[in-house]
Amino acid sequence: MLKLIIGNKAYSSWSLRGWLACKQSGLPFQEITVPMFDEEWHRRSHGAEFAPSGGKVPVLWDDKTVIWDSLAIVEWLADRTDKARFWPRDDSARGMARSMAAEMHSSYPNLRRECAMNVRKQFPNFEISDDTRTEVLRILDLWAEARARHGSGGPYLFGDFGAVDIMFAPVVTRFVTYMIPVPRFAATYMEAILNHDWMRDWIEAAQEEPWVIERYEAPPEAQ
Ligand SMILES: N[C@@H](CCC(=O)N[C@@H](CS)C(=O)NCC(=O)O)C(=O)O
């Protein structure tokens, strides 16, 4: 059986992506949570269980094969199952979907730094910096393009739930946590993500977690 190692459901955005990818694969998987930054974290994250991930979650074990990066996990599971579960069939939609997933994976450093994921909290008076605002607007533009061009088949970015929704799911929760104003179409998309059964399960499980990482419990000062 697949074995997925993840961090805290409250805080670990990359773990959420890996976990949603496993769900989307339809394959059975065992889930192992390693609470981030507790006394055991360094030892475990630098041990055999995590090798050679560089001490980061998520890590997926498929028998003796290890895959340790969220986008690689998406691709591995798409290869292992059916690509159409993850990527649109239409060429131009798939080209855009792959570009958006890659951009999410490689970009938005200000949003990531300033608005750490915390699905248990909301910070009503938080003001994002100009750099983060620029990234938010870029994301909203991409969502609008995907929905307008390829979203007619359902409520997700490319109609059906897929890899791009998986990659952007933690952005949706950040927009909620930091109460970032979004246009109507984006609010509707975010509702679809938040009402997805797997997202509900993840967020519910996060509420039950006993671990608290103080630095994610308050927003940093906007720069
Ligand atoms: N590019 C990696 C990023 C993984 C990552 O940064 N994970 C964070 C948790 S969300 C982590 O393990 N941080 C622990 C640390 O940096 O020690 C991916 O896509 O999976």
PDBQT file of the ligand as one rigid body, heavy atoms in Angstrom, charges set to zero:
ROOT
HETATM    1  N1  LIG A 301       8.645  21.881  -2.687  1.00  0.00    +0.000 N 
HETATM    2  C1  LIG A 301       8.238  21.010  -1.625  1.00  0.00    +0.000 C 
HETATM    3  C2  LIG A 301       8.061  21.822  -0.374  1.00  0.00    +0.000 C 
HETATM    4  C3  LIG A 301       7.929  20.981   0.875  1.00  0.00    +0.000 C 
HETATM    5  C4  LIG A 301       7.981  21.821   2.141  1.00  0.00    +0.000 C 
HETATM    6  O1  LIG A 301       8.588  22.916   2.183  1.00  0.00    +0.000 OA
HETATM    7  N2  LIG A 301       7.344  21.320   3.210  1.00  0.00    +0.000 N 
HETATM    8  C5  LIG A 301       7.338  22.011   4.490  1.00  0.00    +0.000 C 
HETATM    9  C6  LIG A 301       5.999  21.841   5.216  1.00  0.00    +0.000 C 
HETATM   10  S1  LIG A 301       4.646  22.611   4.415  1.00  0.00    +0.000 SA
HETATM   11  C7  LIG A 301       8.332  21.350   5.432  1.00  0.00    +0.000 C 
HETATM   12  O2  LIG A 301       8.453  20.142   5.438  1.00  0.00    +0.000 OA
HETATM   13  N3  LIG A 301       9.012  22.139   6.239  1.00  0.00    +0.000 N 
HETATM   14  C8  LIG A 301       9.868  21.606   7.238  1.00  0.00    +0.000 C 
HETATM   15  C9  LIG A 301      11.212  22.264   7.292  1.00  0.00    +0.000 C 
HETATM   16  O3  LIG A 301      11.464  23.138   6.460  1.00  0.00    +0.000 OA
HETATM   17  O4  LIG A 301      11.996  21.853   8.158  1.00  0.00    +0.000 OA
HETATM   18  C10 LIG A 301       6.960  20.272  -2.048  1.00  0.00    +0.000 C 
HETATM   19  O5  LIG A 301       6.411  20.669  -3.067  1.00  0.00    +0.000 OA
HETATM   20  O6  LIG A 301       6.539  19.285  -1.423  1.00  0.00    +0.000 OA
ENDROOT
TORSDOF 0
